[in-house]
Amino acid sequence: MVIMTEDRYSGLDEDLGTPWQDSCVDQDPLSRASHPTGLASLITDVASSLEAEQRADGHWCYELEADVTIPSEYVLLGHFLDEIDQDIDEKIAVYLREKQAEHGGWPLYEDGDFNISASVKAYYALKLIGDDPDAPHMSRAREAILAHGGAARCNVFTRITLALFGQVPWRAVPVMPVEIMLLPRWFPFHMEKVAYWSRTVIAPLLIIMAKKPRAVNPRHVDIKELFTTAPERERRYNVNPTGSAWGNLFLGLDKVLQRVEPFFPKASRSRALDAALTFIRDRLNGHEGLGGIFPAMANAVIALELMGFEKSHPDVMTAKRALKRLLVIEEDQAYCQPCLSPVWDTALASHAMLEVADREQSASARRALDWLADRQITDVTGDWAVRAAPGTKPGGWAFEYENDHYPDVDDTAAVVCAMHRADPERYKEPIDRAIHWIIGMQSSNGGWGAFDVDNTHYYLNSIPFADHGALLDPPTADVTARCLSALAATGHGADHPAVARAIAYLKNEQEPDGSWFGRWGTNYIYGTWSVLAALNAAGEDLNADYVRRAVDWLTARQHADGGWGESCSSYWDDRKSEQVESLPSQTAWALLALMAVGLADSAAVRRGIAYLQRAEREDGMWQERLYNAVGFPKVFYLHYHGYRSFFPLWAVARYANLMNRNDRRVAYGM
């Protein structure tokens, strides 16, 4: 493997002199200090550790941790089906107890606020496993839940779970008739009008809500103590999630459906159930599971059995094995991941290794990119094709090991950027196919969503079922930036319609303070890095006012220790400025952004690099306690365990490369 050596970067251990001055960055006394030293051994050490974590076939896959709802739901599913694995349950219980916060409940992310839905699910899971409800940790949780209005105030998905266990009546959840599967495309609600994750979760859920089964619950565990009003007497379950006129309309419609749904014709119900089952089986995705995501996979297991499939049926057994593959089992505890992230991890780790190797093709990166090339989706036309540009052929990559119906635009663009940087001739065919697909997936406003085109039926977020606010997959700045980077890398200039529309979209999406929203990473630091890197690749004027405003925003948020740390709470409009301790991953994003716009010599960058030099590492890798990404803003957060590995290495190696040459310009869009 071609890896940076001590000799190659030995110059970095010397004083490189007075840095370049730039009016975009407020200079401080550090502007007269020398560049950080001692980077050579750091880069070599971390690169070696990253290579050691690469799998034998060339890919990387790190743990992907969500909040406690996923492991809690894994426990609940076992008790619903009477398929309890007590050993796993007890290890999950250790994990759940460890994640309980000082406020008594469970948050959506480390150090986060109390969340009623996560807390109710965790409490119920622990009680099912066997925790004494009078134990101190359970008493604290119960008090916190009751203080926040009790279990009746949970979100819709949690109330559906409680209805399945007989803890609330079915009127506690909005009506979602399975006849939705038969609606025409012109109808205000149609499965094609919601996001891929919503489709794969809803289709089996429609079967479940039509059949209304009762959990086996062999230990007959209830949580009546978590309600301030008896569930059967509670009258205020379903609410207008947005407060809009649309919400009031849909809430009124739900009240009508609550009364008339039992009288729907049996013939249409039967056809709708069959349509939902066909949808599931066509996309069951083998041992990777429906949609590759836990909620859809768990719902599919229940739905298949409700439709008469025996437990021994291959589809049922495969679906259950897919769920078990999500478990992370350690000696004393366990948890369940929401999905697996090998393509994303491998693409980003490849970028880091390519940066370490400078322009040379490292053996490690080549093995990773060859592994990725073999996983390009070329022969399955998924749901995306309904709204893609006519004639668009498949050519993307999924997020997971396999998910052929649902390739991810963001992953695809990241893979293209890595392949083109490494060897554009070797990977010409997969790059060309991917670029064709990316262009065909551009939305009408010039942006890109993660999985779908023009998935912008915003009124649907007002239906009572959508109280999580994550029914849709509209274009976002971070995904659009990645696509722009891929187009720019492959020679598509500013005169190309897709590029011009993307740049116009990004300019329009800039926040008043200069930042950009980060849909899939926390949050404005991630979004701003993504966009600035893309604008550099696209040849935009980096001295333009809108670029300078972004730089000013970013540098103003640097911590005294030189790092950056943005809170997951920044997804709430009134909490945008909240920060947390400096994180290696977020610091890396900020540094990559600043270097992309020509500020490698700035005091801000030097201080950020110095922070990464000082930050705690273990077994060669940086440590990162807090969550660093998001599944659904305000609802579902993620901790990518790999981010602490490849992003800081990427940033430090890039800095080293730029300092080793006179030209400080970054040549890449990521």
Secondary structure, DSSP 4 states (H G I P E B T S, - for coil): -----TTTTGGGGS---SPPP-TTS---GGGGSPPP--HHHHHHHHHHHHHHTS-TTS-----EE--THHHHHHHHHHHHHT---HHHHHHHHHHHHHH--TTSS--SSTT----HHHHHHHHHHHHHHT--TTSHHHHHHHHHHHHTT-GGGS-HHHHHHHHHTTSS-GGGS----GGGGG--TTSSS-GGGS-HHHHHHHHHHHHHHHH------TT----GGG-SS-TTT-------SS-SHHHHHHHHHHHHHHHHGGGS-HHHHHHHHHHHHHHHHHT--GGG-GGGSHHHHHHHHHHHHHTT--TTSHHHHHHHHHHHTTEEE-SS-EEE-S---HHHHHHHHHHHHHHHTTTS--HHHHHHHHHHHTT---S---GGGGTSPTTPPP--B-SSS--TT--BHHHHHHHHHHHHHH-TTTTHHHHHHHHHHHHHT--TTS-B-SS-SS---GGGGGSGGGTTS-S----BHHHHHHHHHHHHHTT--TTSHHHHHHHHHHHHH--TTS----SSBSSHHHHHHHHHHHHHHTT--TTSHHHHHHHHHHHHT--TTS---B-GGGGSGGGTT-B-S--HHHHHHHHHHHHHTT-TTSHHHHHHHHHHHHS-EETTEE---S--EEEETTTEEEEETTHHHHHHHHHHHHHHHHHTSS-----S--
